[in-house]
Amino acid sequence: MPFKRICYACDLIDNPELIEEYKKYHLAENARPEITKSIKDAGIVSMEIYLLGNRLFMCMEVDETFTPERKQLMDAANTEVQQWEQLMWKFQQAPPGAKPGEKWLMMEQIYQLEQF
């Protein structure tokens, strides 16, 4: 079964020290098991985050159970995820066009090289 790819963007506060600290939180050896579990439980089977300057790009492969709305409800009901998100606001800021309280915005796919 093919998975669906969804990509998001978020900005970090443009401060080199904060960006380096943020990167440390995302090292494999620093992964919080409860956060990883919540990601998988939401139907996310693969996730990568890239950084350019202070712009983050997250690419996820999701199964048929994933919806952004379901993930949002699950996160709201999970104390550990709420604590994680509060900590991440120290580093993250809303990208242009975000509504109040938003920080990760879904990106629009505008090109795909077809495989033959």
N, CA, C and O of each residue as an XYZ file, in Angstrom:
464
protein
N       0.827     -1.186      0.000
C       0.000      0.000      0.000
C       0.869      1.247      0.000
O       1.723      1.390      0.875
N       0.683      2.142     -0.940
C       1.494      3.364     -0.946
C       1.034      4.318      0.157
O      -0.151      4.411      0.474
N       1.985      5.001      0.713
C       1.696      5.985      1.742
C       1.539      7.357      1.110
O       2.053      7.611      0.021
N       0.841      8.220      1.784
C       0.662      9.595      1.339
C       1.765     10.444      1.968
O       2.099     10.264      3.139
N       2.323     11.359      1.200
C       3.353     12.270      1.699
C       2.712     13.626      1.997
O       1.972     14.173      1.179
N       3.012     14.151      3.176
C       2.545     15.476      3.584
C       3.759     16.246      4.086
O       4.575     15.715      4.839
N       3.872     17.497      3.665
C       5.014     18.323      4.065
C       4.533     19.597      4.755
O       3.516     20.183      4.384
N       5.286     20.003      5.757
C       4.973     21.192      6.545
C       6.209     22.076      6.648
O       7.335     21.606      6.493
N       5.986     23.371      6.914
C       7.076     24.310      7.165
C       6.807     25.041      8.474
O       5.660     25.275      8.856
N       7.883     25.388      9.139
C       7.841     26.145     10.385
C       9.132     26.951     10.455
O      10.137     26.562      9.859
N       9.116     28.044     11.160
C      10.327     28.839     11.338
C      10.841     28.716     12.760
O      10.069     28.566     13.707
N      12.148     28.781     12.893
C      12.780     28.893     14.201
C      13.092     30.359     14.453
O      13.242     31.142     13.515
N      13.188     30.721     15.712
C      13.660     32.057     16.059
C      15.082     32.167     15.515
O      15.899     31.269     15.721
N      15.370     33.245     14.837
C      16.651     33.397     14.147
C      17.760     33.766     15.139
O      18.226     34.904     15.195
N      18.162     32.754     15.918
C      19.187     32.914     16.938
C      20.056     31.659     16.883
O      19.574     30.569     17.189
N      21.324     31.789     16.499
C      22.180     30.601     16.313
C      22.258     29.691     17.536
O      22.284     28.470     17.386
N      22.296     30.257     18.743
C      22.381     29.428     19.935
C      21.089     28.619     20.140
O      21.135     27.435     20.473
N      19.947     29.273     19.937
C      18.672     28.566     20.071
C      18.527     27.481     18.998
O      18.017     26.396     19.276
N      18.972     27.773     17.787
C      18.881     26.792     16.707
C      19.737     25.565     17.030
O      19.305     24.435     16.802
N      20.926     25.774     17.550
C      21.783     24.640     17.925
C      21.148     23.821     19.046
O      21.226     22.593     19.033
N      20.518     24.492     20.018
C      19.837     23.781     21.100
C      18.659     22.977     20.548
O      18.440     21.835     20.952
N      17.910     23.567     19.636
C      16.776     22.884     19.009
C      17.248     21.618     18.294
O      16.622     20.564     18.406
N      18.350     21.727     17.562
C      18.887     20.572     16.847
C      19.256     19.449     17.816
O      19.057     18.277     17.497
N      19.783     19.780     18.983
C      20.149     18.760     19.969
C      18.917     18.002     20.458
O      18.981     16.792     20.672
N      17.796     18.704     20.637
C      16.567     18.032     21.058
C      16.114     16.999     20.027
O      15.413     16.044     20.362
N      16.516     17.196     18.778
C      16.061     16.316     17.702
C      17.085     15.263     17.280
O      16.874     14.572     16.284
N      18.175     15.128     18.010
C      19.113     14.038     17.761
C      18.442     12.721     18.134
O      17.646     12.664     19.071
N      18.764     11.676     17.404
C      18.141     10.367     17.639
C      18.276      9.928     19.091
O      17.333      9.381     19.664
N      19.440     10.162     19.690
C      19.650      9.711     21.073
C      18.858     10.533     22.089
O      18.751     10.141     23.251
N      18.304     11.669     21.661
C      17.507     12.498     22.565
C      16.004     12.365     22.320
O      15.209     13.066     22.946
N      15.616     11.477     21.421
C      14.198     11.300     21.111
C      13.438     10.859     22.359
O      13.875      9.963     23.081
N      12.316     11.490     22.598
C      11.472     11.138     23.734
C      10.512     10.031     23.296
O       9.728     10.217     22.366
N      10.576      8.885     23.967
C       9.744      7.746     23.551
C       8.252      8.081     23.492
O       7.552      7.608     22.596
N       7.761      8.880     24.423
C       6.333      9.202     24.433
C       5.943     10.071     23.238
O       4.810      9.993     22.763
N       6.871     10.900     22.748
C       6.600     11.733     21.573
C       6.644     10.863     20.315
O       5.785     10.978     19.441
N       7.644     10.000     20.235
C       7.738      9.072     19.102
C       6.492      8.188     19.021
O       5.962      7.957     17.935
N       6.029      7.698     20.163
C       4.825      6.865     20.199
C       3.616      7.650     19.705
O       2.813      7.120     18.937
N       3.472      8.893     20.127
C       2.308      9.684     19.708
C       2.331      9.941     18.205
O       1.281      9.980     17.563
N       3.512     10.113     17.648
C       3.657     10.310     16.204
C       3.198      9.056     15.465
O       2.407      9.136     14.525
N       3.700      7.904     15.893
C       3.340      6.637     15.243
C       1.862      6.307     15.427
O       1.210      5.830     14.498
N       1.337      6.561     16.621
C      -0.071      6.270     16.903
C      -1.014      7.089     16.017
O      -2.151      6.682     15.777
N      -0.547      8.233     15.537
C      -1.375      9.096     14.688
C      -1.401      8.634     13.233
O      -2.117      9.209     12.412
N      -0.624      7.601     12.910
C      -0.600      7.108     11.531
C       0.565      7.629     10.718
O       0.576      7.492      9.494
N       1.549      8.226     11.376
C       2.757      8.702     10.696
C       3.761      7.558     10.707
O       4.182      7.106     11.772
N       4.143      7.093      9.529
C       5.042      5.938      9.442
C       6.492      6.353      9.214
O       7.410      5.568      9.450
N       6.696      7.575      8.760
C       8.039      8.085      8.507
C       7.999      9.608      8.622
O       7.040     10.249      8.190
N       9.045     10.174      9.205
C       9.116     11.634      9.339
C      10.568     12.075      9.239
O      11.458     11.475      9.842
N      10.793     13.130      8.472
C      12.114     13.751      8.376
C      11.925     15.248      8.545
O      10.940     15.813      8.068
N      12.880     15.898      9.231
C      12.865     17.353      9.377
C      14.198     17.873      8.859
O      15.263     17.376      9.225
N      14.116     18.886      7.999
C      15.299     19.533      7.423
C      15.335     20.977      7.874
O      14.305     21.558      8.216
N      16.531     21.559      7.873
C      16.732     22.934      8.309
C      17.526     23.702      7.268
O      18.542     23.216      6.771
N      17.063     24.905      6.937
C      17.790     25.839      6.078
C      17.699     27.204      6.735
O      16.625     27.804      6.783
N      18.831     27.699      7.247
C      18.791     28.960      7.985
C      17.944     28.763      9.229
O      18.304     27.995     10.121
N      16.809     29.464      9.283
C      15.895     29.255     10.403
C      14.553     28.661      9.938
O      13.577     28.662     10.688
N      14.514     28.157      8.704
C      13.295     27.545      8.165
C      13.375     26.031      8.303
O      14.344     25.408      7.870
N      12.340     25.443      8.912
C      12.229     24.000      9.035
C      11.300     23.468      7.952
O      10.318     24.113      7.584
N      11.623     22.291      7.452
C      10.800     21.592      6.473
C      10.615     20.174      6.989
O      11.596     19.463      7.210
N       9.366     19.754      7.184
C       9.075     18.419      7.689
C       8.314     17.643      6.620
O       7.313     18.119      6.086
N       8.801     16.445      6.316
C       8.166     15.576      5.335
C       7.745     14.300      6.058
O       8.554     13.655      6.726
N       6.462     13.943      5.914
C       5.924     12.768      6.582
C       5.296     11.833      5.563
O       4.678     12.276      4.595
N       5.457     10.558      5.787
C       4.711      9.534      5.068
C       3.665      9.047      6.056
O       3.990      8.670      7.182
N       2.400      9.056      5.628
C       1.312      8.696      6.538
C       0.471      7.570      5.955
O       0.392      7.396      4.739
N      -0.154      6.812      6.849
C      -1.045      5.753      6.392
C      -2.473      6.282      6.303
O      -2.725      7.470      6.503
N      -3.399      5.377      5.998
C      -4.786      5.787      5.759
C      -5.491      6.270      7.019
O      -6.563      6.869      6.920
N      -4.921      6.029      8.213
C      -5.561      6.476      9.457
C      -5.240      7.924      9.797
O      -5.896      8.520     10.652
N      -4.242      8.491      9.139
C      -3.809      9.847      9.493
C      -4.705     10.917      8.879
O      -5.043     10.873      7.696
N      -5.075     11.870      9.711
C      -5.623     13.143      9.243
C      -5.045     14.217     10.152
O      -4.802     13.954     11.330
N      -4.820     15.419      9.635
C      -4.323     16.491     10.503
C      -5.266     16.763     11.680
O      -4.816     17.065     12.785
N      -6.562     16.655     11.438
C      -7.532     16.916     12.498
C      -7.443     15.865     13.610
O      -7.502     16.196     14.794
N      -7.300     14.605     13.215
C      -7.166     13.525     14.203
C      -5.885     13.705     15.008
O      -5.894     13.537     16.227
N      -4.795     14.041     14.348
C      -3.517     14.269     15.038
C      -3.652     15.420     16.030
O      -3.153     15.334     17.152
N      -4.311     16.478     15.633
C      -4.500     17.633     16.507
C      -5.297     17.251     17.754
O      -4.952     17.664     18.861
N      -6.359     16.466     17.580
C      -7.162     16.021     18.727
C      -6.351     15.111     19.647
O      -6.422     15.232     20.870
N      -5.585     14.205     19.055
C      -4.746     13.306     19.848
C      -3.714     14.091     20.643
O      -3.493     13.816     21.822
N      -3.083     15.063     20.004
C      -2.079     15.891     20.675
C      -2.687     16.685     21.821
O      -2.085     16.799     22.889
N      -3.880     17.237     21.605
C      -4.542     18.035     22.637
C      -4.867     17.201     23.873
O      -4.922     17.730     24.983
N      -5.081     15.908     23.684
C      -5.432     15.021     24.793
C      -4.211     14.374     25.450
O      -4.362     13.618     26.410
N      -3.016     14.654     24.955
C      -1.797     14.004     25.429
C      -0.941     15.018     26.193
O      -0.383     15.940     25.598
N      -0.842     14.841     27.503
C      -0.101     15.773     28.357
C       1.367     15.881     27.951
O       1.926     16.977     27.930
N       1.995     14.740     27.625
C       3.414     14.770     27.250
C       3.634     15.556     25.965
O       4.603     16.307     25.848
N       2.730     15.382     24.999
C       2.846     16.126     23.746
C       2.649     17.620     24.014
O       3.354     18.450     23.439
N       1.708     17.961     24.872
C       1.480     19.375     25.192
C       2.713     19.993     25.857
O       3.066     21.136     25.565
N       3.361     19.254     26.739
C       4.592     19.746     27.372
C       5.701     19.918     26.344
O       6.432     20.908     26.376
N       5.829     18.951     25.425
C       6.820     19.033     24.353
C       6.566     20.268     23.482
O       7.487     21.028     23.182
N       5.322     20.454     23.087
C       4.978     21.594     22.237
C       5.266     22.915     22.945
O       5.750     23.858     22.320
N       4.980     22.989     24.215
C       5.285     24.204     24.982
C       6.784     24.470     24.991
O       7.215     25.610     24.820
N       7.576     23.425     25.188
C       9.038     23.568     25.152
C       9.503     24.035     23.771
O      10.378     24.895     23.672
N       8.927     23.477     22.710
C       9.355     23.823     21.353
C       9.026     25.275     20.982
O       9.692     25.855     20.124
N       8.009     25.866     21.617
C       7.702     27.287     21.352
C       8.858     28.185     21.763
O       8.939     29.324     21.304
N       9.759     27.700     22.620
C      10.953     28.472     22.979
C      11.812     28.712     21.740
O      12.517     29.716     21.651
N      11.748     27.785     20.787
C      12.601     27.816     19.608
C      11.857     28.209     18.340
O      12.430     28.835     17.448
N      10.599     27.848     18.260
C       9.838     28.001     17.022
C       9.049     29.303     17.011
O       8.699     29.861     18.050
N       8.784     29.760     15.793
C       7.893     30.896     15.613
C       7.046     30.622     14.378
O       7.427     29.845     13.503
N       5.921     31.259     14.328
C       5.006     31.038     13.219
C       5.595     31.575     11.923
O       6.148     32.675     11.907
N       5.485     30.814     10.833
C       5.941     31.323      9.534
C       4.940     32.341      8.989
O       3.824     32.452      9.497
N       5.338     33.075      7.965
C       4.411     34.040      7.363
C       3.107     33.368      6.940
O       3.116     32.276      6.372
N       1.998     34.026      7.218
C       0.695     33.503      6.837
C       0.029     32.637      7.880
O      -1.099     32.189      7.676
N       0.704     32.385      9.004
C       0.126     31.539     10.047
C      -0.953     32.294     10.816
O      -0.874     33.507     11.007
N      -1.951     31.551     11.244
C      -2.980     32.100     12.120
C      -2.454     32.077     13.551
O      -1.499     31.354     13.836
N      -3.049     32.847     14.455
C      -2.598     32.809     15.858
C      -2.587     31.383     16.405
O      -3.562     30.645     16.261
N      -1.472     31.004     17.034
C      -1.329     29.670     17.601
C      -0.782     28.632     16.645
O      -0.388     27.552     17.086
N      -0.741     28.915     15.349
C      -0.180     27.970     14.377
C       1.320     28.157     14.266
O       1.834     29.270     14.377
N       2.014     27.045     14.044
C       3.444     27.162     13.770
C       3.883     26.250     12.638
O       4.766     26.632     11.870
N       3.315     25.076     12.501
C       3.614     24.197     11.372
C       2.496     24.365     10.353
O       1.336     24.081     10.652
N       2.836     24.826      9.147
C       1.843     25.020      8.096
C       2.066     24.009      6.981
O       3.195     23.772      6.553
N       0.957     23.412      6.515
C       1.039     22.443      5.436
C       1.495     23.150      4.156
O       1.013     24.232      3.820
N       2.418     22.522      3.466
C       2.943     23.078      2.222
C       2.148     22.542      1.038
O       1.621     21.430      1.081
N       2.068     23.338     -0.006
C       1.388     22.946     -1.234
C       2.396     22.337     -2.192
O       3.414     22.956     -2.499
N       2.124     21.143     -2.661
C       3.006     20.519     -3.646
C       2.738     21.175     -4.997
O       1.593     21.253     -5.445
N       3.801     21.643     -5.638
C       3.632     22.298     -6.944
C       4.359     21.566     -8.067
O       4.221     21.932     -9.234
N       5.137     20.528     -7.726
C       5.846     19.774     -8.784
C       6.176     18.391     -8.238
O       6.451     18.216     -7.051
N       6.141     17.419     -9.138
C       6.588     16.067     -8.822
C       7.165     15.449    -10.081
O       6.504     15.421    -11.118
N       8.378     14.959    -10.003
C       9.000     14.240    -11.099
C       8.437     12.826    -11.086
O       8.624     12.091    -10.116
N       7.770     12.452    -12.125
C       7.149     11.127    -12.200
C       8.233     10.062    -12.402
O       9.195     10.253    -13.147
N       8.042      8.949    -11.718
C       8.941      7.809    -11.893
C       8.417      6.964    -13.032
O       7.208      6.800    -13.198
N       9.338      6.431    -13.814
C       8.932      5.603    -14.951
C       9.212      4.157    -14.676
O       8.936      3.304    -15.520
